Amino acid sequence: MTALESAFTESDKYAQPAAVMDALEPSVVWNLANAHVADKVAPSLTTTALADNHGVDYFGDATSYSIATVSASGNEFGSFNDRSAGGGTTLIKVKDGVATLGW
């Protein structure tokens, strides 16, 4: 999340190609998704990136970004970060196929 916030500081947008993210945080394997990987309205995550491999799936647009990964236990963790007025950070966990807000 820090790398995406840093990218925004440099370019005023959260939409960043993986090459930019690699340069900012080379220890992470950045997998750019075609759409948000976290849904805060109907809590869910869309990810195949493995934390054991330092992988994350991510997506960003002008005012928000989402990021998610699969832990070694098979549980999924992610967040949706809305930086527009009234927005905020929503944490989402999927354990045993059940999505809940918060970690």
One Martini backbone bead per residue (centre of mass of N, CA, C, O) as a GRO file, in nm:
protein
  103
    1MET     BB    1   0.057   0.063  -0.019
    2THR     BB    2   0.296   0.257  -0.008
    3ALA     BB    3   0.372   0.242  -0.310
    4LEU     BB    4   0.102   0.359  -0.417
    5GLU     BB    5   0.124   0.626  -0.267
    6SER     BB    6   0.392   0.710  -0.399
    7ALA     BB    7   0.291   0.709  -0.691
    8PHE     BB    8   0.084   0.932  -0.649
    9THR     BB    9   0.282   1.157  -0.568
   10GLU     BB   10   0.420   1.152  -0.861
   11SER     BB   11   0.117   1.134  -1.056
   12ASP     BB   12  -0.191   1.160  -0.950
   13LYS     BB   13  -0.218   0.831  -0.952
   14TYR     BB   14  -0.306   0.475  -0.921
   15ALA     BB   15  -0.241   0.418  -1.212
   16GLN     BB   16  -0.005   0.150  -1.255
   17PRO     BB   17   0.246  -0.001  -1.374
   18ALA     BB   18   0.446  -0.260  -1.290
   19ALA     BB   19   0.719  -0.116  -1.344
   20VAL     BB   20   0.679   0.106  -1.136
   21MET     BB   21   0.638  -0.079  -0.890
   22ASP     BB   22   0.909  -0.227  -0.910
   23ALA     BB   23   1.082   0.029  -0.860
   24LEU     BB   24   0.959   0.092  -0.572
   25GLU     BB   25   0.904  -0.248  -0.513
   26PRO     BB   26   1.107  -0.521  -0.577
   27SER     BB   27   0.998  -0.742  -0.355
   28VAL     BB   28   0.745  -0.730  -0.535
   29VAL     BB   29   0.485  -0.895  -0.709
   30TRP     BB   30   0.323  -0.730  -0.968
   31ASN     BB   31  -0.035  -0.764  -1.048
   32LEU     BB   32  -0.216  -0.642  -1.296
   33ALA     BB   33  -0.538  -0.562  -1.316
   34ASN     BB   34  -0.856  -0.490  -1.482
   35ALA     BB   35  -0.965  -0.461  -1.183
   36HIS     BB   36  -1.080  -0.462  -0.899
   37VAL     BB   37  -0.983  -0.684  -0.611
   38ALA     BB   38  -1.184  -0.511  -0.430
   39ASP     BB   39  -1.503  -0.529  -0.249
   40LYS     BB   40  -1.693  -0.323  -0.028
   41VAL     BB   41  -1.997  -0.383  -0.079
   42ALA     BB   42  -1.935  -0.690  -0.174
   43PRO     BB   43  -1.748  -0.870  -0.011
   44SER     BB   44  -1.441  -0.917  -0.200
   45LEU     BB   45  -1.200  -1.123  -0.381
   46THR     BB   46  -0.945  -1.107  -0.658
   47THR     BB   47  -0.706  -1.370  -0.626
   48THR     BB   48  -0.363  -1.540  -0.698
   49ALA     BB   49  -0.162  -1.421  -0.527
   50LEU     BB   50   0.134  -1.507  -0.349
   51ALA     BB   51   0.285  -1.442  -0.055
   52ASP     BB   52   0.521  -1.652  -0.072
   53ASN     BB   53   0.599  -1.483  -0.359
   54HIS     BB   54   0.537  -1.170  -0.316
   55GLY     BB   55   0.236  -1.140  -0.410
   56VAL     BB   56   0.020  -0.904  -0.596
   57ASP     BB   57  -0.289  -0.772  -0.653
   58TYR     BB   58  -0.379  -0.483  -0.866
   59PHE     BB   59  -0.559  -0.158  -0.864
   60GLY     BB   60  -0.604   0.162  -1.040
   61ASP     BB   61  -0.704   0.502  -1.024
   62ALA     BB   62  -0.763   0.827  -0.959
   63THR     BB   63  -0.894   0.756  -0.632
   64SER     BB   64  -0.815   0.438  -0.633
   65TYR     BB   65  -0.736   0.120  -0.461
   66SER     BB   66  -0.634  -0.229  -0.491
   67ILE     BB   67  -0.542  -0.518  -0.278
   68ALA     BB   68  -0.413  -0.867  -0.305
   69THR     BB   69  -0.382  -1.193  -0.127
   70VAL     BB   70  -0.241  -1.517  -0.063
   71SER     BB   71  -0.193  -1.714   0.184
   72ALA     BB   72  -0.054  -1.999   0.311
   73SER     BB   73  -0.353  -2.088   0.421
   74GLY     BB   74  -0.559  -1.959   0.179
   75ASN     BB   75  -0.612  -1.691   0.259
   76GLU     BB   76  -0.756  -1.370   0.205
   77PHE     BB   77  -0.611  -1.038   0.147
   78GLY     BB   78  -0.746  -0.695   0.157
   79SER     BB   79  -0.794  -0.367  -0.013
   80PHE     BB   80  -0.988  -0.063  -0.013
   81ASN     BB   81  -0.888   0.265  -0.151
   82ASP     BB   82  -1.047   0.573  -0.083
   83ARG     BB   83  -0.959   0.924  -0.178
   84SER     BB   84  -1.214   1.046  -0.165
   85ALA     BB   85  -1.460   1.205  -0.050
   86GLY     BB   86  -1.543   0.992   0.221
   87GLY     BB   87  -1.342   0.792   0.225
   88GLY     BB   88  -1.129   0.489   0.253
   89THR     BB   89  -1.046   0.197   0.436
   90THR     BB   90  -1.098  -0.149   0.334
   91LEU     BB   91  -1.101  -0.451   0.490
   92ILE     BB   92  -1.042  -0.790   0.358
   93LYS     BB   93  -1.161  -1.129   0.421
   94VAL     BB   94  -1.092  -1.476   0.317
   95LYS     BB   95  -1.244  -1.755   0.485
   96ASP     BB   96  -1.352  -2.037   0.373
   97GLY     BB   97  -1.516  -1.847   0.147
   98VAL     BB   98  -1.555  -1.604   0.357
   99ALA     BB   99  -1.649  -1.275   0.360
  100THR     BB  100  -1.495  -1.001   0.544
  101LEU     BB  101  -1.463  -0.740   0.743
  102GLY     BB  102  -1.160  -0.727   0.812
  103TRP     BB  103  -0.879  -0.888   1.006
   0.00000   0.00000   0.00000
